[in-house]
Amino acid sequence: MANYDFNNLLSPIDFEHLVRDVLSEDLNIELQEFSEGRDGGVDLRIAKSKNNKIVVQCKRTKELTKKTIDEEFVKIEKLNPTKYYFVCSCTISSNLQNYIKDKFNKWMNDDDRFIYSKSRLNSLLDKYKNVEKNNYKLW
């Protein structure tokens, strides 16, 4: 199984590119990316229409805290997307995963599939070898 340390191997923008590629494969959608900088809670998205927005937030961090999640919630609440995916480069505890699910329940439908952590990303890289191959900075 792949066991990449995304924090040491990838810059924040490279991590977003990897997430774009992995989620595009996993969700079978084409995600739009944006330039670096303040993103208002949106790193990637697909806007099928004005009322049907899927938003992805990528967090390249060694440790994820409830404070960070609470800060993201404020941004997402303003955006009010149809669906929201939370992706982080670190491993998270089951308690923190449940906190994320509870906090963003309106856009995640109490579903673990809306949360991608280091271990899940690594597992998906085993599944989508083309993504691993195309993201050469991993190797």
C-alpha positions as CSV (number, residue, x, y, z in Angstrom):
1,M,0.0,0.0,0.0
2,A,1.2,3.5,-0.8
3,N,2.2,5.5,2.3
4,Y,3.2,8.9,1.0
5,D,3.9,11.8,3.4
6,F,2.1,14.5,1.4
7,N,3.4,17.3,3.7
8,N,7.0,16.6,3.0
9,L,6.7,15.7,-0.7
10,L,4.2,18.3,-2.0
11,S,3.8,22.0,-1.8
12,P,0.3,23.3,-1.0
13,I,-0.5,23.8,-4.7
14,D,0.9,20.3,-5.6
15,F,-1.3,18.8,-2.9
16,E,-4.3,20.5,-4.4
17,H,-3.4,19.1,-7.9
18,L,-3.1,15.6,-6.4
19,V,-6.5,16.0,-4.7
20,R,-8.0,17.2,-7.9
21,D,-6.8,14.2,-9.8
22,V,-7.7,11.6,-7.1
23,L,-11.2,13.0,-6.5
24,S,-11.9,13.5,-10.2
25,E,-11.2,9.7,-10.6
26,D,-13.0,8.7,-7.4
27,L,-16.1,10.8,-7.9
28,N,-16.1,10.5,-11.7
29,I,-16.3,14.3,-12.2
30,E,-14.0,17.0,-13.5
31,L,-13.0,19.5,-10.8
32,Q,-12.1,23.1,-11.4
33,E,-9.0,24.5,-9.6
34,F,-8.0,28.0,-8.8
35,S,-4.8,30.0,-8.3
36,E,-3.0,30.1,-5.0
37,G,-4.0,32.5,-2.3
38,R,-7.0,33.2,-0.1
39,D,-9.7,30.9,-1.3
40,G,-12.7,31.6,0.9
41,G,-13.0,27.9,1.6
42,V,-12.9,26.8,-2.0
43,D,-9.8,25.0,-3.4
44,L,-11.6,22.9,-6.0
45,R,-15.2,22.9,-7.2
46,I,-17.6,21.9,-9.8
47,A,-20.5,24.2,-10.6
48,K,-23.1,22.4,-12.6
49,S,-25.5,25.3,-12.1
50,K,-25.9,28.3,-9.8
51,N,-27.8,26.1,-7.4
52,N,-25.7,22.9,-7.7
53,K,-22.2,23.5,-6.4
54,I,-19.7,20.9,-5.2
55,V,-16.9,22.4,-3.1
56,V,-13.6,20.7,-2.1
57,Q,-11.4,22.1,0.7
58,C,-7.8,20.8,0.8
59,K,-5.8,21.1,4.0
60,R,-2.1,20.3,3.7
61,T,-1.2,20.2,7.4
62,K,0.7,18.0,9.8
63,E,-2.1,18.2,12.4
64,L,-5.8,19.1,12.0
65,T,-7.6,20.8,14.9
66,K,-11.1,21.5,15.8
67,K,-10.3,25.2,15.5
68,T,-9.3,24.8,11.9
69,I,-12.5,22.9,11.2
70,D,-14.5,25.6,12.9
71,E,-12.8,28.3,10.8
72,E,-13.6,26.4,7.6
73,F,-17.2,26.0,8.7
74,V,-17.8,29.7,8.8
75,K,-16.6,30.0,5.1
76,I,-18.6,27.1,3.9
77,E,-21.7,28.3,5.7
78,K,-21.5,31.5,3.6
79,L,-21.0,29.5,0.4
80,N,-23.8,27.0,1.1
81,P,-22.8,24.4,-1.5
82,T,-24.8,21.4,-2.5
83,K,-22.0,19.1,-1.4
84,Y,-18.8,19.6,0.5
85,Y,-15.7,17.4,0.5
86,F,-13.0,17.9,3.1
87,V,-9.5,16.6,2.3
88,C,-6.5,16.7,4.6
89,S,-2.9,15.5,4.2
90,C,-2.7,14.1,7.7
91,T,-4.1,11.1,9.6
92,I,-7.2,12.0,11.7
93,S,-8.8,10.2,14.6
94,S,-12.3,8.8,14.5
95,N,-13.4,11.4,17.0
96,L,-12.2,14.2,14.7
97,Q,-13.7,12.6,11.7
98,N,-17.1,12.4,13.5
99,Y,-16.6,16.1,14.5
100,I,-16.1,17.0,10.8
101,K,-19.2,14.9,9.8
102,D,-21.3,16.5,12.5
103,K,-20.1,20.1,11.7
104,F,-20.7,19.8,8.0
105,N,-23.6,17.4,8.1
106,K,-25.8,19.7,6.0
107,W,-23.5,19.2,3.0
108,M,-22.1,15.8,3.8
109,N,-25.3,13.9,4.7
110,D,-23.6,12.3,7.7
111,D,-21.4,10.3,5.2
112,D,-17.8,9.3,5.7
113,R,-17.2,9.4,2.0
114,F,-17.0,13.2,2.0
115,I,-13.9,13.1,4.1
116,Y,-10.5,12.2,2.7
117,S,-7.5,11.8,5.0
118,K,-3.9,10.7,4.4
119,S,-4.7,7.0,4.7
120,R,-7.7,7.2,2.3
121,L,-5.7,9.2,-0.3
122,N,-2.9,6.7,-0.1
123,S,-5.4,3.8,-0.5
124,L,-6.9,5.5,-3.6
125,L,-3.4,6.0,-5.1
126,D,-3.1,2.2,-5.0
127,K,-6.4,2.0,-6.9
128,Y,-5.7,4.8,-9.4
129,K,-2.2,4.0,-10.5
130,N,-2.5,6.5,-13.4
131,V,-2.9,9.4,-10.8
132,E,0.1,8.2,-8.9
133,K,2.1,8.0,-12.1
134,N,1.0,11.5,-13.3
135,N,1.9,13.1,-9.9
136,Y,5.7,12.5,-10.3
137,K,6.6,14.6,-7.2
138,L,5.3,11.8,-5.1
139,W,8.1,9.6,-6.3
